[in-house]
């Protein structure tokens, strides 16, 4: 839901600034690609950190 509000906010901002639709769609696609690649790398890293933290906790229990 927050992502949808962010997209509507960006669309409103681009229309307010007077930029064209082509620039709007290219920017939104680039933001989506960047988010996909970052989440593709970040989620496994967070899972590994959680597993390591649980292991550390169980060793020192």
Phi and psi restraints in degrees (value plus and minus 20) as a CYANA .aco file:
   2 UNK   PHI     -85.7   -45.7
   2 UNK   PSI     -57.3   -17.3
   3 UNK   PHI     -84.8   -44.8
   3 UNK   PSI     -57.5   -17.5
   4 UNK   PHI     -84.9   -44.9
   4 UNK   PSI     -61.7   -21.7
   5 UNK   PHI     -84.4   -44.4
   5 UNK   PSI     -57.9   -17.9
   6 UNK   PHI     -83.8   -43.8
   6 UNK   PSI     -62.1   -22.1
   7 UNK   PHI     -83.7   -43.7
   7 UNK   PSI     -65.0   -25.0
   8 UNK   PHI     -82.6   -42.6
   8 UNK   PSI     -58.1   -18.1
   9 UNK   PHI     -83.9   -43.9
   9 UNK   PSI     -61.1   -21.1
  10 UNK   PHI     -87.0   -47.0
  10 UNK   PSI     -60.8   -20.8
  11 UNK   PHI     -81.3   -41.3
  11 UNK   PSI     -65.1   -25.1
  12 UNK   PHI     -82.2   -42.2
  12 UNK   PSI     -61.4   -21.4
  13 UNK   PHI     -83.9   -43.9
  13 UNK   PSI     -62.8   -22.8
  14 UNK   PHI     -86.6   -46.6
  14 UNK   PSI     -59.9   -19.9
  15 UNK   PHI     -86.5   -46.5
  15 UNK   PSI     -56.2   -16.2
  16 UNK   PHI     -86.6   -46.6
  16 UNK   PSI     -55.9   -15.9
  17 UNK   PHI    -100.7   -60.7
  17 UNK   PSI     -30.6     9.4
  18 UNK   PHI      63.6   103.6
  18 UNK   PSI      -0.2    39.8
  19 UNK   PHI    -103.2   -63.2
  19 UNK   PSI     135.7   175.7
  20 UNK   PHI     -96.2   -56.2
  20 UNK   PSI     145.5   185.5
  21 UNK   PHI     -84.8   -44.8
  21 UNK   PSI     -55.5   -15.5
  22 UNK   PHI     -81.6   -41.6
  22 UNK   PSI     -65.6   -25.6
  23 UNK   PHI     -83.8   -43.8
  23 UNK   PSI     -58.1   -18.1
  24 UNK   PHI     -81.0   -41.0
  24 UNK   PSI     -70.5   -30.5
  25 UNK   PHI     -88.5   -48.5
  25 UNK   PSI     -58.4   -18.4
  26 UNK   PHI     -83.0   -43.0
  26 UNK   PSI     -62.7   -22.7
  27 UNK   PHI     -85.6   -45.6
  27 UNK   PSI     -63.0   -23.0
  28 UNK   PHI     -84.7   -44.7
  28 UNK   PSI     -58.6   -18.6
  29 UNK   PHI     -86.2   -46.2
  29 UNK   PSI     -61.8   -21.8
  30 UNK   PHI     -84.9   -44.9
  30 UNK   PSI     -60.4   -20.4
  31 UNK   PHI     -82.4   -42.4
  31 UNK   PSI     -61.7   -21.7
  32 UNK   PHI     -84.1   -44.1
  32 UNK   PSI     -61.9   -21.9
  33 UNK   PHI     -85.1   -45.1
  33 UNK   PSI     -62.7   -22.7
  34 UNK   PHI     -82.4   -42.4
  34 UNK   PSI     -63.9   -23.9
  35 UNK   PHI     -82.5   -42.5
  35 UNK   PSI     -61.0   -21.0
  36 UNK   PHI     -84.1   -44.1
  36 UNK   PSI     -64.7   -24.7
  37 UNK   PHI     -89.0   -49.0
  37 UNK   PSI     -59.3   -19.3
  38 UNK   PHI     -86.2   -46.2
  38 UNK   PSI     -63.6   -23.6
  39 UNK   PHI     -88.8   -48.8
  39 UNK   PSI     -51.8   -11.8
  40 UNK   PHI     -84.2   -44.2
  40 UNK   PSI     -52.9   -12.9
  41 UNK   PHI    -110.4   -70.4
  41 UNK   PSI     -53.3   -13.3
  42 UNK   PHI     -99.4   -59.4
  42 UNK   PSI     -58.9   -18.9
  43 UNK   PHI     -83.4   -43.4
  43 UNK   PSI     -67.5   -27.5
  44 UNK   PHI     -82.3   -42.3
  44 UNK   PSI     -54.4   -14.4
  45 UNK   PHI     -84.4   -44.4
  45 UNK   PSI     -62.6   -22.6
  46 UNK   PHI     -84.4   -44.4
  46 UNK   PSI     -58.7   -18.7
  47 UNK   PHI     -83.5   -43.5
  47 UNK   PSI     -63.0   -23.0
  48 UNK   PHI     -82.9   -42.9
  48 UNK   PSI     -59.3   -19.3
  49 UNK   PHI     -85.3   -45.3
  49 UNK   PSI     -59.1   -19.1
  50 UNK   PHI     -85.8   -45.8
  50 UNK   PSI     -64.0   -24.0
  51 UNK   PHI     -83.3   -43.3
  51 UNK   PSI     -62.4   -22.4
  52 UNK   PHI     -84.8   -44.8
  52 UNK   PSI     -60.9   -20.9
  53 UNK   PHI     -83.7   -43.7
  53 UNK   PSI     -61.7   -21.7
  54 UNK   PHI     -85.2   -45.2
  54 UNK   PSI     -61.2   -21.2
  55 UNK   PHI     -81.6   -41.6
  55 UNK   PSI     -64.0   -24.0
  56 UNK   PHI     -81.2   -41.2
  56 UNK   PSI     -62.0   -22.0
  57 UNK   PHI     -84.8   -44.8
  57 UNK   PSI     -62.9   -22.9
  58 UNK   PHI     -90.4   -50.4
  58 UNK   PSI     -53.2   -13.2
  59 UNK   PHI     -87.8   -47.8
  59 UNK   PSI     -61.0   -21.0
  60 UNK   PHI    -116.3   -76.3
  60 UNK   PSI       0.8    40.8
